[in-house]
Amino acid sequence: MAKHRTRAKAIPRAPHRDADLRTATDYLEFDLRSLIAALGLYTKHKGTPVGNAAVDSLLVRSRVLIDFLFPTSPKPDDVVATDYFHDFSQKPSMPRLTKTLTRERQKINKRLMHLTTEPMPRLRSNQRYSVSKIVPPIVRAFKQWLSAVPDERLQKSPKRSRARLEDHLAQLDQMIPRRPAHR
C-alpha cells in the first residue's frame, strides 16, 4: 500500500513576547558572528579539513539567517524577522526571497542537511558555494530589518545591541568579494 503525503495545515502563529524576541536577538548576533568566523576560515583554508568544517558552519548559519529574514512557512515557535513588527499597523517592507537565493538555499539543504544522490558529483568540500549570492542578500535584508526593529525588542542596551549588529554586518560586507562593474 503506497503512503500518501498529506499537506501540513498552516498552524496559526501567535505573537511572541518582547522578552522572547530580545532573547532571539542574542541568537541572531551569535549567528552573525559565527557566519563571519566561518567565512574567514573558509576563505583562508578552502579545501582543507578546517575549510571543510568552516563551509558546514557557513552554510548552516546562512540557512538560519535566510529562514529568519525570508520565511516561507514558519512554525508557531519559529522566530522570523516580521515577528518583531506584530503590533505595527503598517508593517515595514522586507525584501522577498529571490529565485537565486531560493536555489542557493535548496543547495544548502541538499548538500548539508542530508545525503542524497541528486547533487553528488563531488564531495561537499570540492563543490562550489556561491558566497557572493548568499551573503549580500542576507546583509541587505538584515540591515533593512535592523533599521526598522523597535528598540524594546532588541537586547538590553538597545543602542549597544544595534551598534554590535551593525558592526557585524559591516564586517560581512567587507568580506565579500565584489564583482567588477560591466563597462
Helices and strands as residue ranges (DSSP letters): H 18-45, H 49-69, G 81-85, H 99-108, I 109-113, G 124-126, H 131-148, G 151-153, H 158-175
